[in-house]
Amino acid sequence: MEQHKPVRVRFAPSPTGLLHIGGLRTALFNYLFARQNDGQFLLRIEDTDRERYHEEAEKNILDALKWAGLTYDEGPVIGGPHAPYYQSKRGSAYREAAERLIRDGNAYYAFDTHEEIENMRERLLKAGNPSPRYDAITRMSMRNSITLSQDEVDRLLADEAPHVVRLKVPRRETIRFHDRVRGWVSFESHGIDDQVLMKSDGMPTYHLANVVDDHDMGISHVIRGEEWLSSTPKHILLYGYLGWTPPELAHLPLILSPSGGKLSKRNADELGIPVSVEQYREAGYEPEALLNFLALLGWNPGDDRELFTLVELITAFSLERIGSSGVQFNLEKLRWFNQQYLRSRPPRELARPLLEQVRVAHPNVSEDYVVNVTTLLQERITSAADLLNLSGYFFDDPESYDAAALLKLKPQSPRHVAALSERLAADDGPLTQAAAESAIHDTAEALGVKPGALMFPTRLAITGMTVGPALLDSLALIGREACVRRLSVAAARFAEQIHAG
């Protein structure tokens, strides 16, 4: 448990697209840390990039967090003492900070056009500089408030000439900070550009806005992805220039593609890996399973445990057990987690979505029947969506049969399923497992074959598939009338297949 000032953490996504699973992991780690330390978990929308802002993306973020059960204490919709929680509505705070930085000589106005900056970069590239940037050296040959006279600067500002505000990065300075995941980290300032702080449209960049907001909102710990590590020295400079104490920092390891490199949307698509939380939700993954899986991407509990409830994660979590190395995304492992959670759910609860979908075509189907179908399939599914995909033959006669299985039928298969159909039709009453087993044994004996010889064509006839739950359980649940009908239809269609082959 943290013993010093109150823990206040934030998740600050940009609403430019669907929430990425990496973003959900960041939100989860912030949430766990806050709850473990009786702290506050804030949601802040970083929407200063108005060209890329999408209202539906913001809604997606809110919906995804709600679905995952990561409730925030302050933020959009619910408000809080530091509202508004939208950067686009906090402009006065950023302008005030920028003016203070300029006044103290730690930032400056830059009036360069895009073409002038590109010319500078091309000139440096030709001179052998492999990474040209607007920095302590190049700023002296550009049009800014350092190189221009005060009169010229005042005139340009009065004329509302397009300009940005840039951070004045020192030429030779080692910038060090402590990271709760990586220990002491240092950067040399000569490798850092004079970052734009305020854009020409008057909006702040992420760098200024997040420093101002984290200070104003009393953020004690910044827990974010490794991709922000290289930007941190700029933030450390800003905190120092503004006279503020920076929060503690923890940069989470990258989530890597199974094929290597960062898990980007492009390589994830190529590998068939969903990257947005919405995709996992639509695919029927359990939110608890996804959170459990993501928690172990970079963090370990120090023992062999793998399955954690959210409450157990809160108790076990610590920043010190987060590794600094990238971690590979393993979709098969996630499916395993999901399967464990599905198996632990009450069948009646798990059956509700399936019941709603089935009743569209079969309005009179009973809830108990759908629950029984769910119970039979529960051990075989890896996502809730599998229930609909695998349960069709419990509600409708198969319209087709597995093509590869049809080729494996024996010449006597049509006669076998026809005989079983007749045997089942000869009895009355419910078709129990015992009755189904007895009918198969009696039919096999009459045909002079072993009962096993009837299993394959019978399953294919009844379900259209070659795999599934125990055959006797399936026959009993589907019922005598449907089994008789399906076996009779299959006998004729199997005969056609064998004759055609």
N, C-alpha and C positions, 0 to 999 in steps of 0.2 A: 504493500500500500504506500502511495505517495504521502509524505509527511509534511511537506511545506505548503505553499499557498494553494487555495482551492483549485482543483483540476477542472479546467474548461477546455474542451477540444471542439474542433469543427470539421465538418465535411463540406467542402466548397466546390461543387461541380459546375461545369459550364454547360448550359442548356443548348448545345449545338447538335445533339444527336441522342440516340438511345443510350441509357446508362450501361456502360461497359462492366463486365464482371470484375475487372481490375478496380474500377471505381467502387463497386459493392464491397470488395475486400477492404479497401481503404476506409469506407464508412464503417464496416464491421469492426476493424481494429480500433478505430476511434471510439465507437460505441462501447466495446468491451472495456477499454481503459477507463472511460468515464464512469461506467456502472461499477467497476471494481473499486474505484476510489471515491464513490459517492459524489461524483462530479457532474458536470453539465455537458451534454452533447448538443452542439448547435448545427443547424443546416443553414448555409449561406449560398445564395445563387450568384455566381460570378458571371454576370451577363453584360460585361462592358463591350464585348465584340458584337455589336448590334447587327452587323451584316450577316453573321452566322447564327444569330439567336433564333430559336424556334419555340413558340409557345407550347407546341405539343411535346417537345423534348423536356421542357420543364415539368409538364404534367407526368411524363414518363418517369422522371426521377422521383417525384413524390409518390407515384403509384408503386414503383419498385421497392422503395424503402418501406412502405406500408405493407406490401406483400411479404417482405422479408422479416417484418416484425422489428425493424430498427427504428424505434420511436425517438424523435428528437425533442429536446426540452425548449428550445427557442428556434424560431425560423419562420419561413413563409407559412401563411394560413393561421398558425397559432400565435404568432407574434412573440413579444418578449421585450425586456428592458432596453435592448440595443437595436430595436427596429429603426429603419427598415433593413431587412436582411437580403436586399438586392443591391448589388454594387451600382447598378445604373441609377439608383435613387440616392446615392450617397456622395454625389459629385462635389458638394461644398467642402467636405472633409478632405478630399484628395487635392482640390485646388489650394486649400489652405496649407497643406503639407508641402505641395510643390513650390508655392510662393516662399515658404519658410526656407526650403532647401536652396532656392535661388538667392534669397536675401543673405543667407549665410555662406554663399560661395560654394555650395556642394552640388549644385545643379545649374543648368544654363539653358537659354533659349537657342534653338537651332533652326535656321531658316532655309536650309539646303533643300533643293528640289530632289525628286527621285532621280532625275537624270544626273544631277551633280554627284549624288552618292554613288550611282552606278559608274560614273566616269572615274571617281576616286578608286573604286574597287578594281576596275580594269587596269588603271595605271599601276596599282600596287602588284597586281597579278603579273603584269609584264615585267615589273622590276624584280620578280622572284619571290614575292611574298605569297605563300600558299594559302593564307587565311586572312585576307584583308578585312579590317573592321574599323568602325568609327570609334577611336579610342584616344588615349592621352597624347599620342603623337599626331595622328591624322586630324584630330579636331583643330589643330593649329593652322591647317590649310583650308578649312571649311568656313562656311558663312554662319557664324553663331555669335552669341553675346560675349564670347571670350575674345574673338578676333576683330569684331566690329566695334566702332566707337559707340559710346553711350548714346550720343545723339542719333546715330543711325538705328540703333536698337529701339530707341523710343519712337522714332518715326515709323519703323516697320510694325511695331506693336499698335501704334495709333491707327495705322492704315489697315489693321487686321490682316497683315500678311500671313499666309499659311506658315505655321511653325509647330515644332514639338518642344517638349522639355526633356532634356537628357541628364542622366546621372553623371556627375563628374568623378570618374573613377581615378584614384591616385595611380601614378605611373609605376612606382616601385613600392609595393607593400605586400606583405604576406597576410592573408586573411584566414584566421583560424577559428574554428568553432567545434564544439563537442556534439556528437551525434549519439543518441542513445542506442543505436543499432551498430554504428561503424566506429565509435570511439572518436578520437581527434582527427579532424579533416582539415587540410589546408589548401589554399589556392593562391597563386601569384597574381597580383592585380594586372600585370602586363598582358595576361591572357584573357582579360575581361573587357568587353566593349562598354562604351558609354551608353548604357541601356536607355531606351526611350521610356519615360515615366508618364508623360501626358501626350496623347496623340493629337494630330492636327484637328480632329473633330471635337476636342475638348474632353474626351474620355480617357481615363487612366489605363495604363497597361496592368496586367496581372501583378507585376512586381510591386508597384507603388500601392495599388489597391489592397493587396492581401496584407502588406505590412501595416498599413493604416488601420484596416479593419481588425486584424488580429490584436493590435494594440488597443483600439477603442473598445473591443468586445471582451477584453481581458483574457484572451486565449493564453493558457499556460503551457500547452504542448502542441506542437504542430507535427502530426503524423501523416505523412503523405508518400507518394511513390518516388522511386529512385530517380525518375526522369527530372525531378525538380532539384536534385542535388547540385547540379552545375549552376543553377540560378541562385543558390543560397548565399554565396559571397556577396552578391548584389544586395540581397535582403539584409545581410549583416551590416553592410555599409550604411544602408538606409536607417536601420535601427540606431546605429551609432551617431549618424548625422542629426537625427531627430531627437537624440537624447533619451531614447527609450531602451529598456532592457528586453532583449529578444526572448521569445519563449524557448522552452527546451525543444529539441528537434529529434525526429526519428524518421529516417527514410527507408521505406519498405523495399524489399528486393523485387526485381522485375519478375513478371510471370512470363515464362519462356514457352515458345512453341515446342511441341514434341520433336520437330525437325531441327530445332536450334534457333536462336535469335528471339527477339521480343515477339510475343503473341500479338501480331497485328491483325486487323480485320482481313487483310488480303491473304496471309498464309493460313489464317484460321478457316476462311472460306474454302481454300484449297484442300484442307485436311478434314473438312466437314465438322469443324468445331464451332458451336454457337459462341458469339462473343458478347451479345447483349443479354441483360437480365431478362428482358421480355421474351427472348427466344427460349430460354430455359423454362420460363413460366408457361409459355404456350406448349412446350413439349411435355408438360406434365411433371416436371421435377418438383420435389418437395422443397419448400424454402429452407426448412431445417437442415436438409441434406446438403443443399448448396452452401449454406453458411458453414456447416461442419467441414465440408471439403475445402472451402476457401480459407478457413482459419488455419488449416494445416499447410497452406501454400506459403511457406516462409516462417511459420511459427511452429514450435514443437513443445509438447507438454513436459518433456523430460522423462517420459516413460513410454510404455508400449500402447497406451490407450489411443484409440482412433475415434470412437463414437462419443460425442459430447452433445448434450442439450445446450441451448443458449445459456441457461443458468449455470451449467457446469463450465462452459467456456469463460464466463465472467469470473468465476472463482479461480480457474487455472491460468488465465492469461497473464503474461508479463512482457514488457518491451524487451527485457534482457534475453528472452528466449527466441527472439526474432533473428534469423540469420541474415547475413549480408549478401550471400550468393543468390543468383537467380534460381528460380524453381520451375521445373517443367510442369506444364498442364497435362493432366492425364484423364482423358474423358472416360476411359474404362473404370478408373478408380472412382470418379464421380458417380457413374452408374451403379457401382457397388454400394456406395454410400446411400444412394437413393433407394436401392433395393432393401437395404436394412431398415430404413425408415418406413417404407411401404409395408414391409412385413409386420411391423410393430403397430400399425394403425388398425383400429376396429373395422372389420369388413363393412359394417353398415355405414360408417362414416366415409370410407373409401368409395363406396358404391354410389354415392349421391350424384356426382357428375355423370356417371354412366347411366343411371336411371333417367336423368333429364334428357339425355341424348336418345336413348332407346325409345322413350315414350313419344318422341316425334313421329316415329313410324309405327310404334306399337303402344297406343295410348292405354291399353288395358293390362299391360304387363304388370305383375305384382312386384312390390318392393322386395318381398321376401325372396322371390325367384332371382332377382338381380343381385341381391346380397349373397345368395348361394353360388351364383356364377362367379362373383368377386372372390368369395372364399376359395373356390376351386382354382382360380387363376393367380391368387395373391402371391404365391411362392414363385411364380414364373415371370412376373413382370419386373421391369427395371424403371418404369415411369408410369404415372397414372394414365397417360395417353395409350399405353399398351393395352389397357383394359378394353378400350373400344376396338383397337386393331385386332386383338386376339379373340374377342368374344362373339364375333358376328354369327358363328354357326349355332350358338345357343339360342338365337332369336329367329334365324332364317335358314331355310334349307340351302346348302351350298349350290351356287350357280355354276361353279366350275371346280375342277380338281387339279391338284398339283401336277404340273405337266411331267416332271421327272418321275413322279410316283406312278403315273399311268403307264409309263414304259416298263415298270417293274412288275406289273400285274402278271399273274400266271394264267394260262388258258382256262383253268378251272375256277378262277376267281369269281366270274359272274355267277356261276352255279352255287358257289359257296355263300355269297351274300344273299342270293335269292332264297336259299334254303334257310338261312338265319331269319330273313324277313318273315317267311312262312311260319317258322317256329315261334317267333315273338307274337305274331298275329293270332296264334292258336290259343294264347292265354289271355286272361282278363286281369284287371286290377293294375295298381301302380307297378311300374317297372323299378324294382329295387336293385341294388348292386348284386344281391344274392340271386335274384331272379334272372338278371342279365348274365351272370356267370353260369348259372345252370343252363340257360338257353344256348350259350356258346358251346358248353361241354356236350350237351345233347346233340346239337347240330354236327359237331365235329365227329362224335361217335357214329352218327348215322351216315356221315360221308366217308368214314374210314380214315380220317386224318387226325393229327394232333390239334388241340385247341389253339395253339400258337399260329397255326396256318390261317386261322380266321381273323387274327388280330389286325394285321396290316390292311387287308381290303376292307374290313369293317370300319376301322378308323377313317380311312380315305372316303368311304361312302357316307359316313355320318358327318364328318367335319370338312372334307375337301382338302385336308392337310395330313401330314405324316407325323407331326409332333403335337403334343398337348398334354394336358393333365391326364391322370389315370383313366383309361378307356371305360372301365366299369362305372366309375363315378360320373363320367360324361354321359354315358347311355342312360343312367338312372335319372340324371337331371333333365336331359332333353325329353325323356318320356317315351312311352311305348308307341303311341300313335305316330309321332314324328319319326322314330327310328324305323318302324315298319315301312313308312312311306319312302324315306331316304334310301333304305337298303334296296327296295324294289326298283326305284328310279335308277340307282347306281348299277344294278345288275344289267339293265338294258344298255346303259351308256358304256359300261365296262366292256360289254360284248361288242359294241360298235367299235370301240377303241382297238380291241384285240383283232377284230376282223380287218379294220383299216390298216393296222400295222403289219 
